[in-house]
Amino acid sequence: MTAPITEAQWAEARRQATEVLPGVVSEVGLPKALISYQARVLELLESAACRVLFVEKSRRIGLTFGFASYAALRAGRTKAAGGMDVMYISYSQEMTREFIDACAMWAKAFSNAAMAVDEFLFDDSDKEETRAIQAFRIRFASGFEIIGLSSAPRTLRGKQGVVMIDEAAFVDSLPELLKAALAFLMWGGQVVVCSTHNGTENEFNKQIQDILAERTKYDHIRIDFDQALKEGLYERICLVNGNEWTAEGEAKWRQEIIDFYGDGADEELFCIPTAGTGAWLPAVLIEARMTIEAPIIRLELPRDYLQRTRLERMVLMANTVKELQEAISRLDRERTHAFGFDFARVADLSVAKLLSITRTLKRESALTLEMRNVPGDEQKLLTRMILRGAPRLVGAAFDATGMGWTVAEDMGREFGFRLPDGSGGLVDAIKFSVDWYRFQMPPLKAAFEDDMIALAKDDEHLGDLRLVKVIAGVPRVPDLRSGEGSKKRHGDFVIALALAHFASRQQWHEYGYESIKDLVAASSDDDDDDFDFGRRHW
């Protein structure tokens, strides 16, 4: 069960949040009609670019209430203003009745507002409003309707408009329902699919994973229990029930809800589908993608390396520097490349991974450098050689947690940091988080499944990839190490590969012109500079 924050910690965090924003608590009595996450979803639906939206959410956070507002606004408009029928589908008749009731509440409110400017939402607001709002249908003067339908796919045949599938993970046949609903897009319709999770193998979760893996271009929003609380869920509950909001009261209520759901809290509240444990990639799939020859350079320095003389340090490094220079010289200059770097210094490996990108967008291993017990300056030397030598580099992502920040920072100084909007330089400094793994690992898995990645054959890399597990619904490297003695590994190759794959999708480009003669001369100068740089530190 996911409850990493204790009741006391939550109370303190919420107290500090309200202190940072003075007046928030005092203004609870004058809220906007929608909570911010409800409004955010509606804003996305109002944009012309949003054709299909998938929402994975916590149980009972009031999102259906927000959807009812959108339904009333959409069906109440004229066709010229973008109005259309709205069809609501859920797995139970009771939910459908609740939705129509919420739509009726919004429709009456909007009708009153419209009458103030001599417009009418219903044919004759005072006389026909009651007859226009029925158990499973609301008719508007625009000629459009809100209709509650059963979850049978045939109910959508012959209809057109906005389709809302609520608690989609629990309907009888979501694949067939989606097939019928997506046909609405041909004539300008819109599809909204919203649900809590119901297992990893459910079609709803499969659709979410396809979106995260960028197989489908649908819009996606995730709102878990804690996110809803931070944006005002409990404050709204206090307002509706006439209670005073306090940080301690919210923390106590939060813990009671988590305790109530027990082992189901992860799925019901925190958007983590159950049965999501075990190996992330099967060995047979990994081996099927190990199809090419690419250099794998391994450097391990003695424990007393820094106590050796400068000449001894140069000798210990010389073979690796030469081997790396030769590997860089053989890179395909017609291809773009992407780089990932996972830092370690003592127990684990530092791994630098360079991917090349083919014309068909397949990512292929171009070079792997593994370093054990290598000091920071030497790691920067070798990393700089790769970044300078890699042709047409489109991205470089660095592990920037802990000491890794020192390498990321120095490379960012030289090659520039990429800004959140995608502008700026080449380097992404990544502070790993659960959300980073949640959103960036699915595209890598999709590359394996779709035969869009090719690696060199290596049993240790196979072991690293097999080490990844799905933990609380998120693929990560657990706190386990493979191997024996001082040669243990901690999935280091996987992280470097994930960073390189992430960088390959950023597609940073620098535009300019250099002659072949200048490129050859620069390459020669860079090699000498790298060796001189290293000598000063050896």
C-alpha positions as CSV (number, residue, x, y, z in Angstrom):
1,M,0.0,0.0,0.0
2,T,1.2,3.5,-0.8
3,A,1.1,5.8,2.2
4,P,4.7,7.3,2.3
5,I,3.5,10.4,4.2
6,T,2.4,10.0,7.8
7,E,-0.6,11.9,9.2
8,A,1.7,14.3,11.1
9,Q,3.9,14.9,8.0
10,W,0.8,15.7,5.9
11,A,-0.6,18.1,8.5
12,E,2.8,19.9,8.7
13,A,3.1,20.1,4.9
14,R,-0.4,21.4,4.4
15,R,0.0,23.9,7.2
16,Q,3.2,25.3,5.6
17,A,1.5,25.4,2.2
18,T,-1.3,27.6,3.5
19,E,1.1,29.8,5.4
20,V,3.0,30.4,2.1
21,L,-0.3,31.5,0.5
22,P,-1.9,33.8,3.0
23,G,-5.6,34.1,2.9
24,V,-6.2,30.7,1.3
25,V,-8.0,29.3,4.3
26,S,-10.0,32.4,4.9
27,E,-11.1,32.4,1.3
28,V,-12.5,28.8,1.4
29,G,-15.9,30.3,1.9
30,L,-15.7,32.1,-1.5
31,P,-14.5,29.4,-3.8
32,K,-14.6,29.2,-7.5
33,A,-17.3,26.9,-8.8
34,L,-14.7,24.2,-9.7
35,I,-11.7,22.9,-7.9
36,S,-8.5,23.6,-9.9
37,Y,-8.0,20.1,-11.2
38,Q,-11.6,20.0,-12.4
39,A,-11.1,23.3,-14.1
40,R,-7.8,22.2,-15.6
41,V,-9.5,19.1,-17.2
42,L,-12.3,21.3,-18.6
43,E,-9.8,23.8,-20.0
44,L,-8.1,21.0,-21.9
45,L,-11.4,19.7,-23.2
46,E,-12.3,23.2,-24.5
47,S,-9.1,23.3,-26.6
48,A,-9.6,22.4,-30.2
49,A,-6.5,20.2,-30.1
50,C,-8.0,17.8,-27.5
51,R,-9.8,15.1,-29.5
52,V,-9.3,12.1,-27.1
53,L,-8.6,12.5,-23.3
54,F,-7.7,9.7,-20.9
55,V,-7.9,10.5,-17.2
56,E,-6.6,8.1,-14.5
57,K,-7.8,9.3,-11.2
58,S,-8.4,8.6,-7.5
59,R,-11.8,7.4,-6.3
60,R,-14.5,10.1,-5.4
61,I,-12.6,13.3,-6.1
62,G,-15.5,14.9,-7.9
63,L,-14.3,14.8,-11.4
64,T,-17.6,13.6,-12.7
65,F,-19.2,16.8,-11.3
66,G,-16.7,18.8,-13.4
67,F,-17.5,16.7,-16.5
68,A,-21.2,17.5,-15.9
69,S,-20.4,21.2,-16.2
70,Y,-18.7,20.7,-19.5
71,A,-21.5,18.5,-20.8
72,A,-24.1,21.2,-20.0
73,L,-22.0,23.9,-21.7
74,R,-21.3,21.8,-24.8
75,A,-24.9,20.6,-25.4
76,G,-26.3,24.1,-24.6
77,R,-24.4,25.8,-27.4
78,T,-25.6,26.3,-30.9
79,K,-24.0,24.3,-33.6
80,A,-22.2,27.4,-34.9
81,A,-20.6,27.8,-31.4
82,G,-19.4,24.2,-31.3
83,G,-22.4,22.6,-29.7
84,M,-23.1,18.9,-30.0
85,D,-24.8,16.0,-28.3
86,V,-23.1,14.6,-25.2
87,M,-23.4,10.9,-24.4
88,Y,-22.5,9.6,-21.0
89,I,-21.7,5.9,-20.4
90,S,-20.9,4.2,-17.1
91,Y,-21.0,0.7,-15.7
92,S,-24.1,1.3,-13.5
93,Q,-27.5,3.0,-13.9
94,E,-27.0,4.7,-10.6
95,M,-23.9,6.5,-11.7
96,T,-25.7,7.6,-14.9
97,R,-28.6,9.0,-12.9
98,E,-26.1,11.0,-10.7
99,F,-24.4,12.4,-13.7
100,I,-27.7,13.5,-15.3
101,D,-28.7,15.1,-12.0
102,A,-25.4,17.0,-11.9
103,C,-25.9,18.1,-15.5
104,A,-29.4,19.3,-14.5
105,M,-27.9,21.4,-11.7
106,W,-25.4,23.0,-14.0
107,A,-28.0,23.5,-16.7
108,K,-30.3,25.3,-14.4
109,A,-27.5,27.5,-13.1
110,F,-26.4,28.3,-16.7
111,S,-30.0,28.9,-17.7
112,N,-30.4,31.5,-14.9
113,A,-27.2,33.2,-16.0
114,A,-28.4,33.2,-19.7
115,M,-31.8,34.7,-18.9
116,A,-30.0,37.6,-17.3
117,V,-28.8,38.6,-20.8
118,D,-32.0,37.6,-22.5
119,E,-30.8,34.2,-23.8
120,F,-32.4,30.9,-23.1
121,L,-30.9,27.5,-22.6
122,F,-34.3,25.7,-22.7
123,D,-37.2,26.3,-25.2
124,D,-39.2,28.2,-22.6
125,S,-37.2,28.3,-19.4
126,D,-40.0,28.8,-16.8
127,K,-42.5,26.3,-18.3
128,E,-40.4,23.7,-20.1
129,E,-37.4,23.3,-17.9
130,T,-38.9,20.5,-15.8
131,R,-40.1,18.5,-18.8
132,A,-36.7,19.1,-20.6
133,I,-34.8,17.4,-17.8
134,Q,-35.6,13.7,-17.6
135,A,-34.1,10.7,-16.0
136,F,-31.6,9.9,-18.6
137,R,-31.9,12.9,-21.0
138,I,-31.7,16.7,-21.0
139,R,-32.9,18.6,-24.1
140,F,-31.7,22.1,-24.8
141,A,-33.0,24.8,-27.0
142,S,-29.8,24.4,-29.1
143,G,-31.3,21.2,-30.4
144,F,-28.7,19.1,-28.7
145,E,-29.0,16.7,-25.8
146,I,-27.2,15.1,-22.9
147,I,-28.0,11.4,-23.0
148,G,-27.2,8.7,-20.5
149,L,-26.5,5.4,-22.3
150,S,-25.8,1.8,-21.3
151,S,-22.2,0.5,-21.8
152,A,-23.2,-1.8,-24.7
153,P,-21.2,-0.6,-27.7
154,R,-24.2,-0.8,-30.0
155,T,-25.8,2.1,-28.2
156,L,-23.3,4.4,-29.8
157,R,-24.1,3.3,-33.4
158,G,-25.7,6.0,-35.5
159,K,-24.9,8.8,-33.0
160,Q,-22.5,11.7,-33.1
161,G,-21.0,14.1,-30.5
162,V,-19.0,14.0,-27.3
163,V,-18.7,10.5,-25.7
164,M,-17.8,10.3,-22.0
165,I,-17.0,6.9,-20.6
166,D,-16.8,7.1,-16.8
167,E,-15.1,4.4,-14.7
168,A,-14.0,2.8,-18.0
169,A,-12.0,0.1,-16.4
170,F,-15.2,-1.5,-15.1
171,V,-17.4,-1.5,-18.2
172,D,-18.0,-4.9,-19.8
173,S,-16.2,-4.5,-23.1
174,L,-14.0,-1.4,-23.2
175,P,-12.1,-2.4,-26.4
176,E,-15.4,-2.6,-28.3
177,L,-16.7,0.5,-26.7
178,L,-13.6,2.5,-27.6
179,K,-13.9,1.2,-31.2
180,A,-17.4,2.5,-31.5
181,A,-16.6,5.8,-29.7
182,L,-13.5,6.7,-31.7
183,A,-15.5,6.6,-34.9
184,F,-17.1,9.9,-33.6
185,L,-13.8,11.7,-34.3
186,M,-14.4,11.5,-38.1
187,W,-17.1,14.1,-37.8
188,G,-15.5,16.4,-35.2
189,G,-16.6,14.5,-32.1
190,Q,-14.7,14.1,-28.9
191,V,-14.0,11.1,-26.6
192,V,-13.3,11.3,-22.9
193,V,-12.3,8.2,-21.0
194,C,-12.0,8.5,-17.2
195,S,-11.5,5.8,-14.5
196,T,-9.8,4.5,-11.5
197,H,-7.6,1.5,-12.2
198,N,-8.7,-2.1,-12.2
199,G,-5.5,-4.1,-12.6
200,T,-2.5,-4.0,-14.9
201,E,-4.1,-6.2,-17.5
202,N,-7.2,-4.2,-17.9
203,E,-7.8,-2.4,-21.2
204,F,-7.9,0.9,-19.5
205,N,-4.3,0.5,-18.1
206,K,-3.1,-0.9,-21.4
207,Q,-4.4,2.3,-23.1
208,I,-2.7,4.5,-20.5
209,Q,0.6,2.6,-21.0
210,D,0.3,3.1,-24.8
211,I,-0.1,6.8,-24.3
212,L,2.9,7.0,-22.0
213,A,4.9,5.0,-24.4
214,E,3.9,7.5,-27.2
215,R,2.2,4.8,-29.3
216,T,-1.0,6.8,-29.3
217,K,-1.2,10.6,-29.3
218,Y,-4.1,11.0,-27.0
219,D,-4.1,13.6,-24.2
220,H,-3.6,12.2,-20.7
221,I,-4.1,13.5,-17.1
222,R,-3.4,11.8,-13.9
223,I,-5.0,13.0,-10.6
224,D,-4.3,10.9,-7.5
225,F,-5.7,11.4,-4.0
226,D,-2.8,13.5,-2.7
227,Q,-2.9,15.7,-5.8
228,A,-6.6,16.3,-5.3
229,L,-6.1,17.2,-1.6
230,K,-3.3,19.6,-2.4
231,E,-5.6,21.4,-4.9
232,G,-8.4,21.8,-2.4
233,L,-10.6,18.6,-2.3
234,Y,-10.8,18.5,1.5
235,E,-11.3,22.2,1.7
236,R,-14.3,21.8,-0.6
237,I,-15.7,18.9,1.5
238,C,-15.4,21.2,4.6
239,L,-17.2,23.9,2.8
240,V,-20.1,21.7,1.7
241,N,-20.5,20.1,5.1
242,G,-20.1,23.4,7.0
243,N,-16.9,22.5,8.8
244,E,-13.8,24.5,9.4
245,W,-10.7,23.5,7.5
246,T,-7.6,22.8,9.5
247,A,-4.3,21.1,8.4
248,E,-4.7,18.6,11.3
249,G,-8.3,17.8,10.3
250,E,-7.3,17.2,6.7
251,A,-4.4,14.9,7.7
252,K,-6.6,12.9,10.0
253,W,-9.3,12.5,7.3
254,R,-6.7,11.5,4.7
255,Q,-5.3,8.8,6.9
256,E,-8.8,7.5,7.7
257,I,-9.5,7.2,4.0
258,I,-6.2,5.4,3.3
259,D,-6.9,3.0,6.2
260,F,-10.4,2.4,5.0
261,Y,-9.2,1.2,1.6
262,G,-6.4,-0.8,3.2
263,D,-4.5,-2.9,0.7
264,G,-6.7,-1.4,-2.1
265,A,-5.5,2.2,-1.4
266,D,-2.8,2.1,-4.1
267,E,-5.3,1.3,-6.8
268,E,-8.3,3.1,-5.5
269,L,-6.6,6.3,-4.4
270,F,-3.1,6.5,-5.9
271,C,-3.7,5.4,-9.5
272,I,-1.4,2.3,-9.2
273,P,-3.0,-0.8,-10.8
274,T,-2.7,-4.0,-8.9
275,A,-0.8,-7.1,-9.9
276,G,2.0,-4.9,-11.2
277,T,5.0,-6.7,-9.9
278,G,7.6,-8.9,-11.5
279,A,10.2,-8.5,-14.3
280,W,9.7,-5.5,-16.5
281,L,11.1,-7.1,-19.6
282,P,11.3,-10.8,-20.4
283,A,14.7,-12.2,-21.1
284,V,13.6,-13.5,-24.5
285,L,12.6,-10.1,-25.6
286,I,15.8,-8.5,-24.4
287,E,17.9,-11.1,-26.2
288,A,15.8,-10.6,-29.4
289,R,16.9,-6.9,-29.5
290,M,20.7,-7.7,-28.9
291,T,21.3,-7.9,-32.7
292,I,24.3,-5.6,-33.5
293,E,28.0,-5.2,-32.9
294,A,28.9,-2.1,-30.9
295,P,31.9,-1.3,-28.7
296,I,31.6,-1.8,-25.0
297,I,34.6,-0.3,-23.1
298,R,35.1,-1.2,-19.5
299,L,37.5,0.7,-17.2
300,E,38.3,-0.3,-13.6
301,L,40.9,1.6,-11.7
302,P,42.8,0.3,-8.6
303,R,41.6,1.5,-5.2
304,D,44.9,3.4,-4.7
305,Y,44.7,5.1,-8.1
306,L,44.8,8.6,-6.6
307,Q,47.9,7.7,-4.6
308,R,49.8,6.7,-7.7
309,T,52.3,9.0,-9.5
310,R,51.1,11.1,-12.4
311,L,53.0,8.8,-14.8
312,E,51.3,5.7,-13.4
313,R,47.9,7.3,-13.6
314,M,48.5,8.2,-17.3
315,V,49.5,4.6,-18.0
316,L,46.4,3.3,-16.3
317,M,44.2,5.6,-18.4
318,A,46.0,5.5,-21.7
319,N,44.5,2.3,-23.2
320,T,41.0,3.4,-22.4
321,V,41.5,6.9,-23.9
322,K,43.0,5.3,-27.1
323,E,40.2,2.7,-27.3
324,L,37.5,5.4,-26.8
325,Q,39.1,7.7,-29.5
326,E,39.1,4.8,-31.9
327,A,35.4,4.0,-31.2
328,I,34.4,7.6,-31.6
329,S,36.3,7.8,-35.0
330,R,34.2,4.9,-36.3
331,L,30.8,6.5,-35.5
332,D,28.5,7.0,-38.4
333,R,28.6,10.7,-39.2
334,E,25.4,10.5,-41.2
335,R,23.3,9.6,-38.2
336,T,22.1,11.7,-35.2
337,H,23.2,10.5,-31.7
338,A,21.9,10.8,-28.2
339,F,23.8,10.4,-24.9
340,G,22.9,9.2,-21.4
341,F,25.1,9.1,-18.3
342,D,24.4,7.4,-15.0
343,F,26.9,8.4,-12.3
344,A,28.5,6.4,-9.5
345,R,31.8,6.6,-7.7
346,V,32.2,3.9,-5.0
347,A,29.9,0.8,-5.0
348,D,28.3,1.0,-8.4
349,L,29.3,1.7,-12.0
350,S,29.2,4.9,-13.9
351,V,27.8,4.1,-17.4
352,A,27.9,6.4,-20.4
353,K,25.6,5.3,-23.2
354,L,25.6,6.6,-26.8
355,L,22.7,5.7,-29.1
356,S,22.6,6.4,-32.9
357,I,19.3,7.1,-34.6
358,T,18.6,5.5,-38.0
359,R,16.5,7.1,-40.8
360,T,13.6,4.9,-39.6
361,L,14.0,6.3,-36.1
362,K,15.3,3.0,-34.7
363,R,17.7,3.6,-31.7
364,E,20.9,1.5,-32.0
365,S,23.7,1.1,-29.6
366,A,26.7,3.1,-30.8
367,L,29.0,3.0,-27.8
368,T,28.9,2.0,-24.1
369,L,31.5,3.0,-21.5
370,E,31.5,1.5,-18.1
371,M,33.6,2.9,-15.3
372,R,34.3,1.4,-11.8
373,N,36.2,3.3,-9.1
374,V,37.0,6.1,-11.6
375,P,37.4,9.6,-10.0
376,G,35.2,12.4,-11.1
377,D,37.8,14.3,-13.1
378,E,38.6,11.2,-15.2
379,Q,34.9,10.6,-15.7
380,K,34.5,14.1,-17.0
381,L,37.4,13.7,-19.3
382,L,36.0,10.6,-21.0
383,T,32.5,12.0,-21.1
384,R,33.7,15.2,-22.7
385,M,35.5,13.1,-25.4
386,I,32.2,11.4,-26.3
387,L,30.1,14.6,-26.3
388,R,32.7,16.4,-28.5
389,G,33.2,13.5,-30.8
390,A,29.6,12.2,-31.3
391,P,28.2,13.4,-34.7
392,R,25.0,15.3,-34.8
393,L,24.2,15.0,-31.1
394,V,20.5,15.8,-30.4
395,G,20.5,15.4,-26.6
396,A,22.5,14.4,-23.6
397,A,20.7,13.5,-20.3
398,F,22.7,13.2,-17.1
399,D,21.9,11.7,-13.7
400,A,22.0,14.8,-11.5
401,T,21.2,13.2,-8.2
402,G,23.8,13.3,-5.4
403,M,27.4,13.6,-6.7
404,G,26.2,13.1,-10.3
405,W,25.3,16.8,-10.3
406,T,29.1,17.6,-10.6
407,V,29.4,15.9,-13.9
408,A,26.1,17.2,-15.2
409,E,27.0,20.7,-14.1
410,D,30.4,20.8,-15.8
411,M,29.0,19.4,-19.0
412,G,26.1,21.9,-18.8
413,R,28.7,24.7,-18.5
414,E,30.3,23.7,-21.8
415,F,27.4,22.4,-23.9
416,G,24.5,24.4,-22.3
417,F,21.5,23.3,-20.3
418,R,18.2,22.6,-22.0
419,L,15.4,24.8,-20.7
420,P,11.9,23.4,-19.7
421,D,10.4,24.8,-22.9
422,G,12.9,22.8,-25.0
423,S,15.1,25.8,-25.9
424,G,18.7,26.4,-24.7
425,G,21.5,23.9,-24.8
426,L,22.2,20.2,-25.1
427,V,22.3,18.9,-21.5
428,D,19.3,17.7,-19.5
429,A,20.2,17.4,-15.8
430,I,17.7,14.8,-14.5
431,K,16.7,14.6,-10.8
432,F,15.2,11.2,-10.7
433,S,11.7,10.9,-9.2
434,V,8.9,8.3,-9.3
435,D,7.1,10.4,-11.9
436,W,10.3,10.5,-14.1
437,Y,10.3,6.7,-14.2
438,R,6.5,6.6,-14.6
439,F,6.5,8.7,-17.8
440,Q,10.0,7.9,-19.3
441,M,10.3,4.1,-18.9
442,P,7.2,3.2,-20.9
443,P,8.6,4.6,-24.2
444,L,11.8,2.5,-23.6
445,K,9.7,-0.6,-23.1
446,A,7.7,0.2,-26.2
447,A,11.0,0.4,-28.2
448,F,11.8,-3.1,-27.1
449,E,8.3,-4.4,-27.9
450,D,8.1,-2.7,-31.3
451,D,11.6,-3.6,-32.4
452,M,12.7,0.0,-32.4
453,I,15.9,-0.5,-30.4
454,A,19.0,-2.6,-31.1
455,L,21.8,-3.4,-28.5
456,A,25.1,-5.3,-28.5
457,K,25.1,-8.8,-27.1
458,D,26.2,-8.7,-23.4
459,D,25.2,-10.9,-20.5
460,E,25.8,-8.2,-17.9
461,H,23.5,-5.7,-19.8
462,L,20.9,-8.5,-20.1
463,G,21.2,-8.9,-16.3
464,D,20.8,-5.2,-15.7
465,L,17.7,-5.1,-17.9
466,R,16.2,-8.1,-16.1
467,L,16.8,-6.4,-12.8
468,V,14.1,-3.8,-13.4
469,K,10.8,-4.5,-11.6
470,V,7.4,-2.9,-11.6
471,I,7.2,-1.5,-8.1
472,A,3.9,0.1,-7.0
473,G,2.9,0.3,-10.7
474,V,6.2,2.1,-11.7
475,P,9.2,0.3,-13.5
476,R,12.3,0.9,-11.4
477,V,15.5,-0.7,-10.3
478,P,15.0,-2.1,-6.8
479,D,17.5,-1.9,-4.0
480,L,19.1,-5.2,-5.1
481,R,22.4,-5.9,-6.7
482,S,23.5,-8.6,-9.1
483,G,26.9,-10.1,-9.5
484,E,29.5,-11.2,-6.9
485,G,32.0,-9.6,-4.6
486,S,33.3,-6.2,-5.7
487,K,31.8,-6.7,-9.2
488,K,28.2,-6.2,-8.2
489,R,25.9,-4.2,-10.5
490,H,22.8,-2.2,-9.7
491,G,21.0,-2.0,-13.1
492,D,23.4,0.8,-14.0
493,F,23.3,0.1,-17.8
494,V,19.5,0.4,-17.7
495,I,19.5,3.8,-16.2
496,A,22.1,5.1,-18.7
497,L,20.1,3.5,-21.6
498,A,16.8,5.1,-20.3
499,L,18.6,8.5,-20.1
500,A,19.9,8.1,-23.6
501,H,16.5,7.0,-25.0
502,F,15.0,10.0,-23.2
503,A,17.6,12.3,-24.8
504,S,17.0,10.8,-28.2
505,R,13.4,12.0,-28.1
506,Q,14.3,15.6,-27.2
507,Q,15.7,16.3,-30.7
508,W,17.9,19.3,-29.9
509,H,19.6,20.7,-33.0
510,E,22.3,23.3,-33.6
511,Y,22.4,24.8,-37.0
512,G,25.6,25.9,-38.6
513,Y,28.2,25.0,-41.2
514,E,31.6,23.4,-40.9
515,S,33.8,22.2,-43.7
516,I,35.1,18.7,-43.8
517,K,38.6,20.1,-43.5
518,D,37.6,22.0,-40.3
519,L,35.9,19.0,-38.8
520,V,39.0,16.8,-39.3
521,A,41.2,19.5,-37.8
522,A,38.9,20.0,-34.9
523,S,38.7,16.3,-34.2
524,S,42.5,16.1,-34.1
525,D,42.7,19.1,-31.9
526,D,40.0,17.8,-29.5
527,D,41.9,14.5,-29.1
528,D,45.0,16.4,-28.1
529,D,43.1,18.7,-25.9
530,D,41.5,15.8,-24.1
531,F,44.8,14.1,-23.5
532,D,46.4,17.4,-22.2
533,F,43.3,18.0,-20.0
534,G,43.8,14.6,-18.5
535,R,47.5,15.1,-17.9
536,R,46.9,18.1,-15.8
537,H,44.7,16.0,-13.5
538,W,46.8,12.9,-13.5
